[in-house]
């Protein structure tokens, strides 16, 4: 598979075209950002860890019947993925209160949410990814009713799978975001799942094992990512 033109450069990943119009190369860089890119630092090994982590999680979700864009690992920092028509709406699943939910509602951090909360956000960095709902999606044509219902269904299904997976690894899956796209008209999970886009706490110590370590200047960012990967059984060699 031959890497061709750079199509998109995000805060932590770069997307390239290939000689196959249906496939792309997703490169995970060592960059870590906070505040919508206002603060960026590089951590050695991070691109490799997130690439391997994402491949592991996507394969677990595929085994559970959730279609994903992942095709193959190409190198330490690169994966081959299906080319999706991305939906400009993020799905966020919250099992415990944290982050923006705590700020918005003033609830106590860490309380269990029963049932879990399902939120939608418009992907727009300049507007800081504003919170939206199903009605906005329909009115502005961001995603059809049928596709949004499928995105919601797959997000809840992923939550069931991931809650068990992380619980077995001694971790609490606090919340996470998923992005979807269309491939031949089918809703498919895209982008990535890594500690960059999920909150993970140690069950015993409640230590934060995700990007909040960077956001809150707690230190030990890559060490936490590697520990989570180790517990899950992700191959980092």
N, CA and C atoms as a LAMMPS dump frame, in Angstrom:
ITEM: TIMESTEP
0
ITEM: NUMBER OF ATOMS
711
ITEM: BOX BOUNDS ff ff ff
-5.0000000000000000e+02 5.0000000000000000e+02
-5.0000000000000000e+02 5.0000000000000000e+02
-5.0000000000000000e+02 5.0000000000000000e+02
ITEM: ATOMS id mol type element x y z
1 1 1 N 0.852 -1.197 0
2 1 2 C 0 0 0
3 1 3 C 0.886 1.244 0
4 2 1 N 0.723 2.08 -0.995
5 2 2 C 1.586 3.252 -1.149
6 2 3 C 0.93 4.5 -0.575
7 3 1 N 1.662 5.172 0.354
8 3 2 C 1.184 6.441 0.911
9 3 3 C 1.329 7.533 -0.149
10 4 1 N 0.278 8.34 -0.284
11 4 2 C 0.315 9.413 -1.278
12 4 3 C 0.162 10.78 -0.617
13 5 1 N -0.824 11.553 -0.981
14 5 2 C -0.923 12.941 -0.529
15 5 3 C -1.462 13.047 0.894
16 6 1 N -0.997 14.054 1.612
17 6 2 C -1.577 14.379 2.922
18 6 3 C -2.941 15.03 2.689
19 7 1 N -3.974 14.449 3.295
20 7 2 C -5.336 14.948 3.115
21 7 3 C -5.791 15.827 4.263
22 8 1 N -5.334 15.497 5.464
23 8 2 C -5.824 16.205 6.645
24 8 3 C -4.799 16.059 7.759
25 9 1 N -4.536 17.148 8.449
26 9 2 C -3.63 17.131 9.597
27 9 3 C -4.368 17.666 10.81
28 10 1 N -4.694 16.78 11.732
29 10 2 C -5.391 17.172 12.95
30 10 3 C -4.423 17.497 14.064
31 11 1 N -4.946 17.554 15.287
32 11 2 C -4.103 17.924 16.429
33 11 3 C -3.135 16.808 16.818
34 12 1 N -3.481 15.552 16.522
35 12 2 C -2.609 14.439 16.913
36 12 3 C -2.465 13.364 15.841
37 13 1 N -3.196 13.511 14.725
38 13 2 C -3.141 12.494 13.669
39 13 3 C -3.075 13.172 12.292
40 14 1 N -2.508 12.444 11.336
41 14 2 C -2.457 12.907 9.956
42 14 3 C -3.045 11.816 9.07
43 15 1 N -3.84 12.221 8.077
44 15 2 C -4.489 11.278 7.171
45 15 3 C -3.902 11.441 5.774
46 16 1 N -3.564 10.297 5.15
47 16 2 C -2.986 10.298 3.811
48 16 3 C -3.845 9.448 2.868
49 17 1 N -3.86 9.836 1.616
50 17 2 C -4.491 9.006 0.592
51 17 3 C -3.551 7.858 0.237
52 18 1 N -4.089 6.857 -0.458
53 18 2 C -3.294 5.722 -0.923
54 18 3 C -3.621 5.463 -2.391
55 19 1 N -3.003 4.436 -2.958
56 19 2 C -3.303 4.09 -4.338
57 19 3 C -4.634 3.362 -4.488
58 20 1 N -5.313 3.111 -3.352
59 20 2 C -6.659 2.542 -3.361
60 20 3 C -7.633 3.638 -2.916
61 21 1 N -8.591 4.044 -3.766
62 21 2 C -9.487 5.158 -3.405
63 21 3 C -10.365 4.885 -2.191
64 22 1 N -10.504 3.621 -1.791
65 22 2 C -11.346 3.276 -0.649
66 22 3 C -10.565 3.169 0.669
67 23 1 N -9.243 3.354 0.593
68 23 2 C -8.418 3.161 1.789
69 23 3 C -7.533 4.379 2.05
70 24 1 N -7.305 4.638 3.328
71 24 2 C -6.451 5.74 3.771
72 24 3 C -5.409 5.219 4.749
73 25 1 N -4.364 6.013 4.949
74 25 2 C -3.393 5.724 6.001
75 25 3 C -3.576 6.753 7.109
76 26 1 N -3.773 6.258 8.319
77 26 2 C -3.952 7.092 9.499
78 26 3 C -2.655 7.058 10.299
79 27 1 N -2.002 8.208 10.413
80 27 2 C -0.735 8.306 11.143
81 27 3 C -0.964 8.934 12.515
82 28 1 N -0.529 8.257 13.552
83 28 2 C -0.623 8.758 14.915
84 28 3 C 0.695 9.441 15.276
85 29 1 N 0.631 10.735 15.545
86 29 2 C 1.83 11.485 15.903
87 29 3 C 2.022 11.504 17.422
88 30 1 N 3.16 12.014 17.856
89 30 2 C 3.449 12.105 19.294
90 30 3 C 2.851 13.349 19.931
91 31 1 N 2.139 14.153 19.143
92 31 2 C 1.551 15.392 19.656
93 31 3 C 0.416 15.112 20.629
94 32 1 N 0.327 15.938 21.65
95 32 2 C -0.788 15.914 22.598
96 32 3 C -1.264 17.341 22.788
97 33 1 N -2.566 17.557 22.674
98 33 2 C -3.089 18.923 22.726
99 33 3 C -4.163 19.059 23.802
100 34 1 N -4.355 20.293 24.217
101 34 2 C -5.43 20.64 25.149
102 34 3 C -5.926 22.028 24.782
103 35 1 N -7.149 22.332 25.221
104 35 2 C -7.723 23.645 24.929
105 35 3 C -7.907 23.895 23.453
106 36 1 N -8.427 22.871 22.732
107 36 2 C -8.654 22.983 21.29
108 36 3 C -7.379 23.384 20.55
109 37 1 N -6.265 22.789 20.964
110 37 2 C -4.997 23.021 20.28
111 37 3 C -4.209 24.211 20.791
112 38 1 N -4.706 24.889 21.82
113 38 2 C -3.989 26.044 22.362
114 38 3 C -2.677 25.632 23.03
115 39 1 N -2.633 24.424 23.539
116 39 2 C -1.433 23.893 24.193
117 39 3 C -1.088 22.552 23.563
118 40 1 N 0.11 22.443 23.021
119 40 2 C 0.542 21.218 22.354
120 40 3 C 1.935 20.835 22.839
121 41 1 N 2.102 19.568 23.189
122 41 2 C 3.411 19.035 23.551
123 41 3 C 3.583 17.68 22.881
124 42 1 N 4.831 17.249 22.784
125 42 2 C 5.139 15.948 22.213
126 42 3 C 5.618 15.003 23.32
127 43 1 N 5.142 13.77 23.262
128 43 2 C 5.568 12.739 24.203
129 43 3 C 6.093 11.546 23.405
130 44 1 N 7.341 11.203 23.648
131 44 2 C 7.958 10.078 22.948
132 44 3 C 7.135 8.811 23.17
133 45 1 N 6.92 8.066 22.122
134 45 2 C 6.215 6.776 22.091
135 45 3 C 4.698 6.926 22.041
136 46 1 N 4.162 8.126 22.195
137 46 2 C 2.711 8.276 22.275
138 46 3 C 2.01 7.841 20.989
139 47 1 N 2.557 8.21 19.835
140 47 2 C 1.93 7.809 18.584
141 47 3 C 1.838 6.3 18.451
142 48 1 N 2.912 5.631 18.825
143 48 2 C 2.925 4.166 18.763
144 48 3 C 1.909 3.576 19.72
145 49 1 N 1.88 4.074 20.966
146 49 2 C 0.952 3.539 21.961
147 49 3 C -0.493 3.719 21.502
148 50 1 N -0.85 4.907 21.031
149 50 2 C -2.234 5.15 20.616
150 50 3 C -2.609 4.34 19.374
151 51 1 N -1.674 4.164 18.461
152 51 2 C -1.939 3.367 17.271
153 51 3 C -2.23 1.915 17.651
154 52 1 N -1.379 1.335 18.482
155 52 2 C -1.579 -0.049 18.904
156 52 3 C -2.836 -0.175 19.771
157 53 1 N -3.05 0.803 20.639
158 53 2 C -4.224 0.813 21.522
159 53 3 C -5.506 0.847 20.687
160 54 1 N -5.535 1.764 19.722
161 54 2 C -6.724 1.91 18.881
162 54 3 C -7.005 0.631 18.096
163 55 1 N -5.984 0.024 17.534
164 55 2 C -6.17 -1.211 16.773
165 55 3 C -6.754 -2.305 17.668
166 56 1 N -6.231 -2.424 18.873
167 56 2 C -6.711 -3.435 19.826
168 56 3 C -8.193 -3.222 20.142
169 57 1 N -8.563 -1.984 20.471
170 57 2 C -9.954 -1.69 20.834
171 57 3 C -10.884 -1.885 19.641
172 58 1 N -10.488 -1.399 18.483
173 58 2 C -11.34 -1.538 17.301
174 58 3 C -11.595 -3.001 16.978
175 59 1 N -10.592 -3.832 17.119
176 59 2 C -10.771 -5.262 16.86
177 59 3 C -11.708 -5.892 17.892
178 60 1 N -11.624 -5.477 19.142
179 60 2 C -12.549 -5.973 20.169
180 60 3 C -13.987 -5.575 19.826
181 61 1 N -14.172 -4.353 19.356
182 61 2 C -15.512 -3.886 18.994
183 61 3 C -16.03 -4.607 17.752
184 62 1 N -15.15 -4.859 16.802
185 62 2 C -15.554 -5.634 15.621
186 62 3 C -16.033 -7.029 16.003
187 63 1 N -15.326 -7.655 16.941
188 63 2 C -15.71 -8.982 17.41
189 63 3 C -17.094 -8.976 18.039
190 64 1 N -17.505 -7.811 18.564
191 64 2 C -18.826 -7.671 19.174
192 64 3 C -19.885 -7.249 18.157
193 65 1 N -19.506 -7.177 16.883
194 65 2 C -20.48 -6.85 15.848
195 65 3 C -20.583 -5.384 15.502
196 66 1 N -19.63 -4.574 15.947
197 66 2 C -19.647 -3.138 15.648
198 66 3 C -18.711 -2.887 14.461
199 67 1 N -19.229 -2.41 13.327
200 67 2 C -18.363 -2.17 12.168
201 67 3 C -17.413 -1.001 12.411
202 68 1 N -16.133 -1.192 12.081
203 68 2 C -15.143 -0.131 12.245
204 68 3 C -14.379 0.06 10.943
205 69 1 N -13.654 1.171 10.869
206 69 2 C -12.896 1.465 9.656
207 69 3 C -11.528 0.787 9.631
208 70 1 N -11.101 0.161 10.731
209 70 2 C -9.747 -0.376 10.804
210 70 3 C -9.563 -1.546 9.844
211 71 1 N -8.429 -1.547 9.16
212 71 2 C -8.094 -2.622 8.24
213 71 3 C -6.853 -3.379 8.708
214 72 1 N -5.769 -2.656 8.998
215 72 2 C -4.529 -3.332 9.367
216 72 3 C -3.563 -2.342 9.997
217 73 1 N -2.653 -2.873 10.824
218 73 2 C -1.515 -2.089 11.295
219 73 3 C -0.459 -2.106 10.204
220 74 1 N 0.09 -0.933 9.906
221 74 2 C 1.126 -0.843 8.887
222 74 3 C 2.515 -0.654 9.48
223 75 1 N 2.581 0.053 10.594
224 75 2 C 3.853 0.339 11.252
225 75 3 C 3.542 0.747 12.684
226 76 1 N 4.575 1.121 13.424
227 76 2 C 4.358 1.548 14.814
228 76 3 C 3.368 2.7 14.907
229 77 1 N 3.402 3.603 13.926
230 77 2 C 2.591 4.82 14.016
231 77 3 C 1.492 4.916 12.964
232 78 1 N 1.337 3.886 12.123
233 78 2 C 0.393 3.991 11.018
234 78 3 C -0.557 2.804 10.952
235 79 1 N -1.793 3.095 10.56
236 79 2 C -2.798 2.054 10.348
237 79 3 C -3.495 2.297 9.02
238 80 1 N -3.911 1.219 8.398
239 80 2 C -4.692 1.282 7.169
240 80 3 C -6.159 1.258 7.541
241 81 1 N -6.929 2.219 7.008
242 81 2 C -8.344 2.339 7.375
243 81 3 C -9.2 2.58 6.138
244 82 1 N -10.478 2.231 6.258
245 82 2 C -11.436 2.539 5.193
246 82 3 C -11.627 4.06 5.106
247 83 1 N -11.854 4.533 3.907
248 83 2 C -12.155 5.947 3.71
249 83 3 C -13.642 6.169 3.965
250 84 1 N -13.945 6.911 5.007
251 84 2 C -15.335 7.164 5.385
252 84 3 C -15.754 8.579 5.021
253 85 1 N -17.032 8.731 4.786
254 85 2 C -17.628 10.065 4.705
255 85 3 C -18.028 10.424 6.137
256 86 1 N -17.161 11.204 6.803
257 86 2 C -17.326 11.408 8.238
258 86 3 C -18.555 12.258 8.559
259 87 1 N -19.251 11.866 9.609
260 87 2 C -20.392 12.63 10.127
261 87 3 C -19.839 13.703 11.066
262 88 1 N -20.25 14.963 10.928
263 88 2 C -19.669 16.036 11.731
264 88 3 C -20.257 16.136 13.141
265 89 1 N -20.633 14.995 13.693
266 89 2 C -21.257 14.955 15.018
267 89 3 C -20.56 13.888 15.857
268 90 1 N -20.107 14.256 17.061
269 90 2 C -19.485 13.315 17.987
270 90 3 C -20.525 12.759 18.956
271 91 1 N -20.404 11.479 19.254
272 91 2 C -21.238 10.843 20.272
273 91 3 C -20.408 10.679 21.544
274 92 1 N -20.937 11.133 22.657
275 92 2 C -20.241 11.017 23.939
276 92 3 C -21.093 10.198 24.898
277 93 1 N -20.479 9.185 25.489
278 93 2 C -21.151 8.343 26.481
279 93 3 C -20.529 8.614 27.843
280 94 1 N -21.378 8.877 28.832
281 94 2 C -20.902 9.217 30.177
282 94 3 C -21.441 8.195 31.18
283 95 1 N -20.525 7.473 31.819
284 95 2 C -20.89 6.526 32.877
285 95 3 C -20.738 7.127 34.268
286 96 1 N -19.857 8.114 34.377
287 96 2 C -19.683 8.858 35.623
288 96 3 C -19.53 10.336 35.28
289 97 1 N -19.804 11.186 36.26
290 97 2 C -19.72 12.627 36.037
291 97 3 C -18.263 13.074 36.041
292 98 1 N -17.896 13.808 35.008
293 98 2 C -16.537 14.345 34.899
294 98 3 C -16.525 15.408 33.817
295 99 1 N -15.427 16.152 33.764
296 99 2 C -15.213 17.108 32.683
297 99 3 C -16.287 18.163 32.555
298 100 1 N -16.741 18.368 31.31
299 100 2 C -17.689 19.45 31.033
300 100 3 C -19.028 19.252 31.732
301 101 1 N -19.41 17.998 31.994
302 101 2 C -20.683 17.746 32.685
303 101 3 C -20.652 18.333 34.09
304 102 1 N -19.538 18.163 34.785
305 102 2 C -19.384 18.709 36.136
306 102 3 C -19.43 20.235 36.091
307 103 1 N -18.734 20.82 35.118
308 103 2 C -18.725 22.275 34.996
309 103 3 C -20.103 22.818 34.645
310 104 1 N -20.815 22.108 33.778
311 104 2 C -22.106 22.602 33.293
312 104 3 C -23.209 22.489 34.333
313 105 1 N -23.223 21.392 35.092
314 105 2 C -24.325 21.129 36.02
315 105 3 C -23.954 21.287 37.497
316 106 1 N -22.657 21.375 37.78
317 106 2 C -22.236 21.521 39.171
318 106 3 C -22.386 20.259 39.995
319 107 1 N -22.485 19.099 39.327
320 107 2 C -22.616 17.835 40.054
321 107 3 C -21.249 17.382 40.525
322 108 1 N -21.236 16.46 41.46
323 108 2 C -19.981 15.979 42.035
324 108 3 C -19.237 15.086 41.038
325 109 1 N -17.948 15.327 40.891
326 109 2 C -17.143 14.494 40.004
327 109 3 C -17.125 13.059 40.508
328 110 1 N -17.306 12.127 39.6
329 110 2 C -17.176 10.722 39.938
330 110 3 C -18.473 10.009 40.265
331 111 1 N -19.586 10.737 40.423
332 111 2 C -20.825 10.042 40.763
333 111 3 C -21.259 9.18 39.581
334 112 1 N -21.817 8.01 39.878
335 112 2 C -22.265 7.106 38.825
336 112 3 C -23.544 7.637 38.191
337 113 1 N -23.648 7.501 36.897
338 113 2 C -24.798 7.974 36.143
339 113 3 C -25.607 6.761 35.7
340 114 1 N -26.806 6.625 36.228
341 114 2 C -27.63 5.453 35.959
342 114 3 C -29.036 5.9 35.557
343 115 1 N -29.371 5.742 34.275
344 115 2 C -28.559 5.158 33.196
345 115 3 C -27.487 6.122 32.707
346 116 1 N -26.513 5.61 31.954
347 116 2 C -25.48 6.491 31.396
348 116 3 C -26.09 7.575 30.52
349 117 1 N -25.377 8.683 30.388
350 117 2 C -25.837 9.794 29.564
351 117 3 C -25.237 9.703 28.161
352 118 1 N -26.067 10.025 27.174
353 118 2 C -25.632 10.06 25.774
354 118 3 C -25.741 11.496 25.291
355 119 1 N -24.609 12.089 24.909
356 119 2 C -24.576 13.476 24.457
357 119 3 C -24.093 13.553 23.016
358 120 1 N -24.464 14.632 22.341
359 120 2 C -24.021 14.902 20.977
360 120 3 C -23.335 16.261 20.931
361 121 1 N -22.251 16.324 20.162
362 121 2 C -21.509 17.572 19.994
363 121 3 C -21.174 17.765 18.525
364 122 1 N -21.286 18.997 18.057
365 122 2 C -20.906 19.327 16.694
366 122 3 C -19.39 19.443 16.609
367 123 1 N -18.795 18.752 15.647
368 123 2 C -17.343 18.831 15.479
369 123 3 C -16.983 20.162 14.823
370 124 1 N -16.532 21.102 15.641
371 124 2 C -16.161 22.424 15.141
372 124 3 C -15.203 23.053 16.148
373 125 1 N -13.899 22.96 15.861
374 125 2 C -12.888 23.448 16.807
375 125 3 C -13.029 24.939 17.082
376 126 1 N -13.326 25.726 16.048
377 126 2 C -13.392 27.178 16.247
378 126 3 C -14.54 27.565 17.179
379 127 1 N -15.572 26.717 17.249
380 127 2 C -16.701 26.979 18.145
381 127 3 C -16.645 26.096 19.39
382 128 1 N -15.499 25.399 19.578
383 128 2 C -15.268 24.561 20.755
384 128 3 C -16.289 23.426 20.88
385 129 1 N -16.63 22.822 19.732
386 129 2 C -17.497 21.646 19.698
387 129 3 C -18.765 21.829 20.54
388 130 1 N -19.667 22.707 20.109
389 130 2 C -20.869 22.98 20.913
390 130 3 C -21.769 21.759 21.064
391 131 1 N -22.426 21.682 22.208
392 131 2 C -23.373 20.608 22.475
393 131 3 C -24.635 20.833 21.649
394 132 1 N -25.156 19.746 21.066
395 132 2 C -26.357 19.821 20.236
396 132 3 C -27.29 18.667 20.61
397 133 1 N -28.396 18.54 19.895
398 133 2 C -29.279 17.398 20.102
399 133 3 C -29.788 16.882 18.763
400 134 1 N -30.653 15.867 18.803
401 134 2 C -31.131 15.242 17.573
402 134 3 C -31.857 16.224 16.665
403 135 1 N -32.58 17.153 17.264
404 135 2 C -33.339 18.123 16.477
405 135 3 C -32.413 19 15.635
406 136 1 N -31.282 19.414 16.199
407 136 2 C -30.307 20.211 15.459
408 136 3 C -29.799 19.415 14.248
409 137 1 N -29.503 18.146 14.482
410 137 2 C -28.967 17.296 13.417
411 137 3 C -29.936 17.233 12.237
412 138 1 N -31.223 17.093 12.548
413 138 2 C -32.235 16.986 11.501
414 138 3 C -32.423 18.316 10.778
415 139 1 N -32.517 19.404 11.548
416 139 2 C -32.769 20.717 10.96
417 139 3 C -31.634 21.154 10.042
418 140 1 N -30.396 20.949 10.477
419 140 2 C -29.25 21.413 9.698
420 140 3 C -28.682 20.344 8.76
421 141 1 N -29.273 19.158 8.772
422 141 2 C -28.869 18.13 7.831
423 141 3 C -27.494 17.539 8.073
424 142 1 N -27.038 17.573 9.325
425 142 2 C -25.707 17.031 9.625
426 142 3 C -25.679 15.51 9.538
427 143 1 N -26.783 14.866 9.876
428 143 2 C -26.876 13.413 9.809
429 143 3 C -28.354 13.05 9.787
430 144 1 N -28.706 12.025 9.037
431 144 2 C -30.113 11.633 8.928
432 144 3 C -30.592 10.989 10.221
433 145 1 N -31.913 10.946 10.374
434 145 2 C -32.501 10.323 11.554
435 145 3 C -32.083 8.864 11.68
436 146 1 N -32.115 8.161 10.57
437 146 2 C -31.789 6.733 10.59
438 146 3 C -30.327 6.508 10.959
439 147 1 N -29.44 7.303 10.377
440 147 2 C -28.019 7.137 10.678
441 147 3 C -27.707 7.553 12.109
442 148 1 N -28.366 8.587 12.607
443 148 2 C -28.144 9.002 13.987
444 148 3 C -28.629 7.93 14.96
445 149 1 N -29.757 7.316 14.649
446 149 2 C -30.257 6.236 15.499
447 149 3 C -29.272 5.074 15.529
448 150 1 N -28.657 4.784 14.392
449 150 2 C -27.648 3.721 14.332
450 150 3 C -26.397 4.108 15.126
451 151 1 N -25.99 5.366 15.042
452 151 2 C -24.838 5.843 15.818
453 151 3 C -25.099 5.698 17.315
454 152 1 N -26.306 6.042 17.732
455 152 2 C -26.666 5.907 19.136
456 152 3 C -26.645 4.43 19.562
457 153 1 N -27.232 3.575 18.728
458 153 2 C -27.261 2.148 19.026
459 153 3 C -25.843 1.587 19.174
460 154 1 N -24.961 1.949 18.257
461 154 2 C -23.592 1.429 18.29
462 154 3 C -22.803 1.999 19.467
463 155 1 N -23.084 3.234 19.86
464 155 2 C -22.404 3.828 21.009
465 155 3 C -22.779 3.091 22.291
466 156 1 N -24.053 2.795 22.474
467 156 2 C -24.483 2.046 23.662
468 156 3 C -23.902 0.632 23.65
469 157 1 N -23.858 0.021 22.482
470 157 2 C -23.297 -1.322 22.384
471 157 3 C -21.807 -1.307 22.704
472 158 1 N -21.096 -0.305 22.183
473 158 2 C -19.672 -0.171 22.481
474 158 3 C -19.459 0.03 23.979
475 159 1 N -20.338 0.788 24.614
476 159 2 C -20.211 1.022 26.047
477 159 3 C -20.31 -0.279 26.836
478 160 1 N -21.23 -1.132 26.448
479 160 2 C -21.366 -2.423 27.131
480 160 3 C -20.087 -3.249 27.019
481 161 1 N -19.538 -3.285 25.817
482 161 2 C -18.319 -4.064 25.578
483 161 3 C -17.145 -3.475 26.353
484 162 1 N -16.989 -2.16 26.278
485 162 2 C -15.823 -1.505 26.865
486 162 3 C -15.886 -1.447 28.384
487 163 1 N -17.087 -1.309 28.946
488 163 2 C -17.208 -1.335 30.407
489 163 3 C -16.647 -2.632 30.969
490 164 1 N -17.004 -3.762 30.354
491 164 2 C -16.504 -5.063 30.81
492 164 3 C -14.995 -5.179 30.612
493 165 1 N -14.541 -4.733 29.455
494 165 2 C -13.13 -4.844 29.119
495 165 3 C -12.26 -4.067 30.107
496 166 1 N -12.633 -2.833 30.378
497 166 2 C -11.827 -2.016 31.284
498 166 3 C -12.002 -2.436 32.736
499 167 1 N -13.195 -2.881 33.098
500 167 2 C -13.41 -3.36 34.464
501 167 3 C -12.505 -4.557 34.76
502 168 1 N -12.395 -5.456 33.8
503 168 2 C -11.52 -6.618 33.968
504 168 3 C -10.058 -6.206 34.099
505 169 1 N -9.71 -5.024 33.589
506 169 2 C -8.338 -4.52 33.655
507 169 3 C -8.12 -3.62 34.881
508 170 1 N -9.112 -3.576 35.777
509 170 2 C -8.977 -2.765 36.984
510 170 3 C -9.15 -1.283 36.751
511 171 1 N -9.947 -0.936 35.724
512 171 2 C -10.13 0.465 35.356
513 171 3 C -11.608 0.823 35.268
514 172 1 N -11.912 2.073 35.552
515 172 2 C -13.267 2.606 35.406
516 172 3 C -13.333 3.392 34.11
517 173 1 N -14.265 3.015 33.245
518 173 2 C -14.504 3.78 32.02
519 173 3 C -15.474 4.902 32.366
520 174 1 N -14.939 6.079 32.594
521 174 2 C -15.733 7.218 33.054
522 174 3 C -16.593 7.77 31.922
523 175 1 N -15.961 8.081 30.806
524 175 2 C -16.678 8.564 29.628
525 175 3 C -15.787 8.39 28.406
526 176 1 N -16.371 8.571 27.232
527 176 2 C -15.599 8.475 25.994
528 176 3 C -16.389 9.088 24.856
529 177 1 N -15.671 9.436 23.792
530 177 2 C -16.331 9.961 22.593
531 177 3 C -16.045 9.042 21.417
532 178 1 N -17.029 8.948 20.532
533 178 2 C -16.9 8.169 19.313
534 178 3 C -17.266 9.038 18.116
535 179 1 N -16.586 8.786 16.998
536 179 2 C -16.921 9.452 15.748
537 179 3 C -17.266 8.391 14.708
538 180 1 N -18.241 8.71 13.888
539 180 2 C -18.715 7.763 12.889
540 180 3 C -18.667 8.373 11.492
541 181 1 N -18.671 7.499 10.517
542 181 2 C -18.754 7.92 9.132
543 181 3 C -19.55 6.901 8.342
544 182 1 N -19.734 7.172 7.061
545 182 2 C -20.479 6.27 6.182
546 182 3 C -19.526 5.613 5.2
547 183 1 N -19.688 4.301 5.028
548 183 2 C -18.933 3.544 4.031
549 183 3 C -19.941 2.715 3.255
550 184 1 N -20.101 3.034 1.983
551 184 2 C -21.123 2.384 1.153
552 184 3 C -22.507 2.473 1.797
553 185 1 N -22.786 3.627 2.399
554 185 2 C -24.089 3.873 3.011
555 185 3 C -24.276 3.308 4.397
556 186 1 N -23.27 2.585 4.921
557 186 2 C -23.38 1.967 6.241
558 186 3 C -22.66 2.828 7.28
559 187 1 N -23.258 2.938 8.464
560 187 2 C -22.616 3.661 9.563
561 187 3 C -21.471 2.815 10.108
562 188 1 N -20.285 3.407 10.145
563 188 2 C -19.071 2.706 10.563
564 188 3 C -18.325 3.562 11.581
565 189 1 N -17.798 2.921 12.62
566 189 2 C -17.012 3.621 13.63
567 189 3 C -15.667 4.031 13.047
568 190 1 N -15.322 5.316 13.168
569 190 2 C -14.073 5.818 12.619
570 190 3 C -13.211 6.502 13.657
571 191 1 N -12.279 7.298 13.175
572 191 2 C -11.345 8.056 14.003
573 191 3 C -10.551 7.111 14.906
574 192 1 N -10.624 7.261 16.22
575 192 2 C -9.816 6.428 17.116
576 192 3 C -10.504 6.256 18.459
577 193 1 N -10.069 5.215 19.183
578 193 2 C -10.396 5.082 20.601
579 193 3 C -9.076 4.896 21.32
580 194 1 N -8.747 5.858 22.181
581 194 2 C -7.502 5.817 22.942
582 194 3 C -7.694 6.651 24.21
583 195 1 N -6.697 6.684 25.093
584 195 2 C -6.811 7.543 26.277
585 195 3 C -6.877 9.031 25.95
586 196 1 N -6.669 9.397 24.677
587 196 2 C -6.869 10.793 24.281
588 196 3 C -8.338 11.173 24.281
589 197 1 N -9.228 10.191 24.011
590 197 2 C -10.65 10.497 23.853
591 197 3 C -11.548 9.768 24.824
592 198 1 N -10.952 9.287 25.927
593 198 2 C -11.73 8.595 26.961
594 198 3 C -11.159 8.951 28.32
595 199 1 N -12.002 8.931 29.331
596 199 2 C -11.511 9.084 30.707
597 199 3 C -11.473 7.711 31.369
598 200 1 N -10.326 7.383 31.925
599 200 2 C -10.096 6.083 32.547
600 200 3 C -9.468 6.3 33.91
601 201 1 N -10.103 5.748 34.936
602 201 2 C -9.586 5.884 36.302
603 201 3 C -9.234 4.518 36.866
604 202 1 N -8.173 4.475 37.66
605 202 2 C -7.816 3.245 38.36
606 202 3 C -8.891 2.925 39.404
607 203 1 N -9.372 1.689 39.427
608 203 2 C -10.473 1.319 40.326
609 203 3 C -10.098 1.435 41.797
610 204 1 N -8.836 1.19 42.131
611 204 2 C -8.418 1.203 43.527
612 204 3 C -8.025 2.606 43.997
613 205 1 N -7.197 3.282 43.215
614 205 2 C -6.65 4.572 43.65
615 205 3 C -7.442 5.764 43.124
616 206 1 N -8.273 5.545 42.104
617 206 2 C -9.002 6.603 41.381
618 206 3 C -8.052 7.544 40.641
619 207 1 N -6.807 7.135 40.451
620 207 2 C -5.868 7.929 39.659
621 207 3 C -6.368 8.047 38.228
622 208 1 N -6.149 9.185 37.622
623 208 2 C -6.553 9.415 36.239
624 208 3 C -5.484 8.851 35.31
625 209 1 N -5.921 8.05 34.332
626 209 2 C -5.008 7.311 33.459
627 209 3 C -5.211 7.704 31.999
628 210 1 N -5.552 8.951 31.762
629 210 2 C -5.931 9.407 30.423
630 210 3 C -5.377 10.796 30.164
631 211 1 N -5.917 11.492 29.152
632 211 2 C -5.37 12.796 28.772
633 211 3 C -5.61 13.873 29.823
634 212 1 N -6.458 13.62 30.807
635 212 2 C -6.6 14.579 31.904
636 212 3 C -5.274 14.771 32.639
637 213 1 N -4.385 13.801 32.563
638 213 2 C -3.07 13.969 33.171
639 213 3 C -2.31 15.109 32.484
640 214 1 N -2.558 15.28 31.186
641 214 2 C -1.959 16.398 30.449
642 214 3 C -2.746 17.677 30.678
643 215 1 N -4.07 17.587 30.573
644 215 2 C -4.907 18.778 30.744
645 215 3 C -4.685 19.42 32.11
646 216 1 N -4.512 18.588 33.143
647 216 2 C -4.393 19.076 34.516
648 216 3 C -2.955 19.112 35.029
649 217 1 N -1.993 18.925 34.107
650 217 2 C -0.559 18.989 34.432
651 217 3 C -0.194 18.079 35.6
652 218 1 N -0.683 16.826 35.527
653 218 2 C -0.408 15.849 36.583
654 218 3 C 0.886 15.083 36.344
655 219 1 N 1.404 15.143 35.114
656 219 2 C 2.618 14.411 34.782
657 219 3 C 2.337 12.94 34.497
658 220 1 N 3.366 12.24 34.035
659 220 2 C 3.248 10.8 33.797
660 220 3 C 2.242 10.433 32.729
661 221 1 N 2.129 11.251 31.691
662 221 2 C 1.105 11.02 30.669
663 221 3 C 1.342 9.706 29.93
664 222 1 N 2.501 9.578 29.3
665 222 2 C 2.738 8.379 28.492
666 222 3 C 2.847 7.14 29.371
667 223 1 N 3.34 7.303 30.584
668 223 2 C 3.425 6.168 31.506
669 223 3 C 2.036 5.631 31.839
670 224 1 N 1.072 6.54 32.01
671 224 2 C -0.306 6.124 32.288
672 224 3 C -0.904 5.408 31.076
673 225 1 N -0.683 5.954 29.877
674 225 2 C -1.189 5.328 28.657
675 225 3 C -0.636 3.909 28.518
676 226 1 N 0.669 3.764 28.766
677 226 2 C 1.309 2.458 28.629
678 226 3 C 0.808 1.48 29.68
679 227 1 N 0.511 1.967 30.881
680 227 2 C -0.01 1.099 31.929
681 227 3 C -1.408 0.587 31.559
682 228 1 N -2.246 1.456 31.035
683 228 2 C -3.57 1.027 30.582
684 228 3 C -3.439 -0.026 29.488
685 229 1 N -2.568 0.237 28.528
686 229 2 C -2.347 -0.724 27.444
687 229 3 C -1.852 -2.059 27.985
688 230 1 N -0.928 -2.007 28.918
689 230 2 C -0.385 -3.238 29.506
690 230 3 C -1.477 -4.06 30.175
691 231 1 N -2.338 -3.393 30.933
692 231 2 C -3.413 -4.106 31.638
693 231 3 C -4.395 -4.763 30.677
694 232 1 N -4.622 -4.108 29.543
695 232 2 C -5.551 -4.663 28.557
696 232 3 C -4.929 -5.807 27.755
697 233 1 N -3.619 -5.853 27.744
698 233 2 C -2.945 -6.869 26.942
699 233 3 C -2.603 -6.407 25.543
700 234 1 N -2.494 -5.087 25.357
701 234 2 C -2.114 -4.537 24.062
702 234 3 C -0.633 -4.807 23.822
703 235 1 N -0.304 -5.287 22.641
704 235 2 C 1.091 -5.55 22.285
705 235 3 C 1.776 -4.253 21.889
706 236 1 N 2.733 -3.797 22.713
707 236 2 C 3.461 -2.558 22.422
708 236 3 C 4.866 -2.819 21.914
709 237 1 N 5.226 -4.085 21.708
710 237 2 C 6.575 -4.419 21.222
711 237 3 C 6.708 -4.118 19.732
